[in-house]
Amino acid sequence: MSLVSSYKSTPAAIKSATNTCRQATLLTGDALRLAKTLPDNSIDMIFSSPPYCMGKEYESTNNVSDFLAQHQRLLPELVRILKPGGSLCWQTGNHVKDGVVTPLDSLIISLLISDERVQLRNRVVWSVGHGLHCTNRFSGRHETILWYSKGNNYKFNLDAVRVPQKYPGKRHSKGPRKGELSGNPLGKNPGDVWEIPNVKAHHIEKTAHPCQFPVALPQKFIRALTEQDDLILDPFMGSGSTGVAAIIEGRRFLGSDIDPSYVAIAEERVQSALKGKAKVRAWNQALAEPNPNERVARRPEHFFHAKEPQEI
């Protein structure tokens, strides 16, 4: 059975998506149009990465002013449809044009700072590890996710995303518990800097989408900020990574994309997740250490003759 509906049948598709019996609904169409169709307080969590307006194949503009204008219209609708206690998680990077960098999350913050319905809880840094090398500035190696809650009574399950302790044998050094183990047996808080490999050519999750983010990114937020059967929305779903994460975690998913070819990719991946066959890198998988015996990890001979930088 196809998960995809067109905007011609949006009212029926939305009714189906908000029914707990339907696990996933994928729509082909515009994000703002979808948001305006959804009822007030109907979504438990929104996780998405919007276009950065940098002239990619799926964009019609490369102006940061267009990014700002789009979000001036979209963000109020997203806050409206979010349930009290729900979470808005917005993943962005930098807009770069003619060597000038604009951190897009700063624009989102400026637009939401006066909206008393939502509060910024975290600015999570996603350390991607690899990317293009710059010669006239430091190479960009991170993006950010802004986590807003709608109200103060929000869901947060830290135990679901704890990571191994660096020093599990550490003990209290003073006070009434001096000498006792100080770490949580379930692991520690992962902090607000997450090292997750970005999706490049040999990544297990790679599709034809040019700017795909890993399933682990939304999955960690979904684990911590939602409960079973909650409804997750991604209005710019692209290759469907948020949908895959939602299904794996036993949540329901509603997503849309304006490009039918990406919707087809997302449907195939979400269908695989529904069958328990999704190809994903585990959210808690440790970073791979390079094998010193691999050719790509060995220092070439001519590197030894390169001049060291001069000390000042």
N, C-alpha and C positions, 0 to 999 in steps of 0.2 A: 504494500500500500504506500502510495506517495505521501510524503510529508509536506509537499509544497502546495501553496495556494497562491492565486494571483490577487491583486488588490481589488479586482472586480467582485471577489467573494469575501472581502475583508470582514464584514460583520459576522458572517458565519464562522470564518476561520478564527477570529478573536474569541468568539463564544466557545469554540472547541478548545482553543489553547488554554483558556482559563478554567476549563473543566478538568478536574483532577484525573479523569480517565484518559486524557490525551497527554502523552509524554512529550511530544515535540511538534511544533508547527513552524514551518519555514515559509516566509513570504518574499515575493519579488516586488520591490518597490522602494519608495523614498522613506527615509528614517523619520522625517518630520511628519509626513502624512500618516505613518503608522502611529506615532506618538499621539497625534491629535485624535485618532480613532479610539484609543484605549480609554477606559473609564478611570475616574479618580481612584487613587488608593488601591490599585489592582495588581501591582508588581512587587514582589518581595526583594528583588535585587536586579540592578542594571549593571552589566559589565560590558564595556565596549572600547574600541580604539577607533576614533573617527579619522577620516582622511586629513592629512596634514597640509593640504593645499600647496603641494610642491611639484605639480605637473606630472604626477604618476599616470600610468595608463588608464586608471579608473577615475582620474580627476580632470576637471575642465579649467582649472585655475592654478596659478602658482603664487597667489597673493595672500599674505597673512591676514589682510583686512577681510578677505572672504571667509576665512576660518572664524574670525571674530563675529562677523555678521551672522553666519550660520548658527553659532552657539547662542547668540542673543535671542534667536527664535526658538531653538531646540531645548535649551536647558530648563526654562520655566515649565515646559510640557513634561519633561522627564521627572522633575520634582513633583509635579501634580499627580502623575500616575503612580509614583512610588508610595508604598504603604507606610504608615507611621511605624517607625522601628526598622524600616528597610534601609538598604545600602545602595549608594550610587558609587561605582568604581570606574573612573575614567582614565584610560591609559593613553598617554601622549609622549612625544619626543620633542625634538627641536625643529623649527622651521628655519631652513638655511637658504638664503638667497644672496648672491653676489658676495659671499663670504661673511654675511651678517647673520648672527644667530638670534632667534627669538624663541625662548622656552615657552612652549604652548601651554604648559600647565599654569604658568603665571597669568595667562589670559583667562583661563577657566576660574582661577581663584578670584580674579578681579570681578568677574561676572556674578559669582555666587556669594561674595563676601557680605553683601547686603541682604541676602535671602535668609531670613530668620527661621525658615522651615528646615534648613539643613545645616549641619555642623561638620567641619573638617576634622577627621579623627586621625588620619595618617597621610603622609606623603611618602609612599613606598618607592624606593629606588630599585629599579630592575637593572642589575649589572649584566650586560649581554656578552661580555668576553671578547667578541670578535666583530669586525666590521671594516669599512673602508679606512684606508690610511690617509691622513691629511699631511700636507707639507707646510702649510702656512698657519696652522693652529693645532692644538692638541686634538687627537682623534676622539670622536664621540663614542663612548662605550657604555652609556646608560640611557634609560628612559624612565618615566615615572608613572605611578598610578595614584591618583587622588581618591581617597576613600572618604565619602561623606555619609553620615547617617541622617535619616529624617527623624529628628527628635532625639531625646536623650535615652529613651528606653529601647536600645537597639540590641540585636543579637551579636554575641561574640564568644565563640568557643575556642579558646586558646589551645586546649588539649588536643584538638583535631589537627593542629599544624605545628606542634612542638618538634624540635630537631634535636639530634644527639648532643649531649653535653660535651664541651671541649675538655673539661676537667671534672669527670663524674665523681672523683674521689675527694673533691674539695670540701672542706669543713668550715664551720663557723669559727672565727678566730677570737671572738669575745662575746660577752653577754651571757644570758642564762642558758643558751644552747651551744656554748663554746665546746668544741670538739665533736659535735654532731655533724653528720653529713648535711650540706646546705643545698644541694641540687634537688630538683624535682625528678623522681624516678622515670617520669614519662618524657623527660627532655626539657630543653629550655625554650624560651620565647625566641622565635626566629629573627626578631628585630625588624628594622625597616629598610634593610639593604639585602636584596635577594639575588643570589647568583644563579641564574638559570640560562643555559645556552640558548641563543636565538636560533631560529629555524633556517639553516643554510642547506646547501646542496645535498649533503649526506645525512641530514637529520632524518630520523625514522618517520617523522610526521610530515615531511616536505610534500607540498602539492604545487600546482601551477600558479598559485597566488603569489605575487611578488613581495608582499609585505606581511607574511603570516607570523602570528605570535604563537608561542608554544602553549599546549593545553595546560601545562603545569601552572602557568601564570593565573588564569581565571580560576583554576581548580583550587588553589590555596585559599583564595578569597571565598569561594563557594563553600569550602569545608568549614571555614571559620565564621562566616557571617550568615549562613542560611541553615535551614532544617530540611528533613525529608519532605518531598513533594512540593517544596516552595517553587515559585515560578520565577525563572531567570530570563531577563530580556537582553538581547544584543541587537540594537538597531542598525549596526554596521557590521554584520556577522562575517563578511568575507568568506574565508574557507571553513568557517564553522567551529573553530577551536573552543569557543565558549559553550556551544551546544554539546560538543563531545564531553567536555568537563562536567556539564550539568547532568547528562545522562549517566556518566560513570558514578557520580555521587548521589544518584537517586533523586534528582530534582527534575522539574519540568522545564521545558525550554521554548521560548518564542524568539525567533530571529528574523531579520530581513536584510536584504542587500539589493541594491539597484541593478546590479549586473547579473543577468540570468546564468552566465557561465559559472560565476562564483557560487550562486545558489545551488547549482547542480553538484559542485564539489562538496559543499556543505552537507547536502542531503546524503550523498554517498558516505561521508564520514559519520554523520549522525546515525544513519542506518546501521553502520558497522558497530557503533557504540551500543545501540539497542540490542544487537545480537551478541554483545560481549566480545567483539573481535576488533575493537579500535586499536590502531597502532599509535601508541603514545609513549613518551618518555616519562617515567614515574615522577610525580611531583617532589618526592623526597630522595630521588637518586643523587648520589654524590657526584661531584664533578670528576671527570676522568683525568687521571694523571698521564702525561705523555710517556710512552715507552722509550727509554733512552736508546734502545736498539733499533727503533724505527728510523728509516732514512730521513724522514722529514724532521725528526727531533735531533739529528746529529748536526753539529756545527760544521759547515763546509770549510775546506782548507783555507780559502782566501779570506774568510772572516778573521782568522788569526793574524792576518797582516794588515787589517784595517787600522787606521789611526784612532787612538783613543781621544775623546773630547778633551780639550785643554781646560785645566782648572783655572778659575778666576783668582 
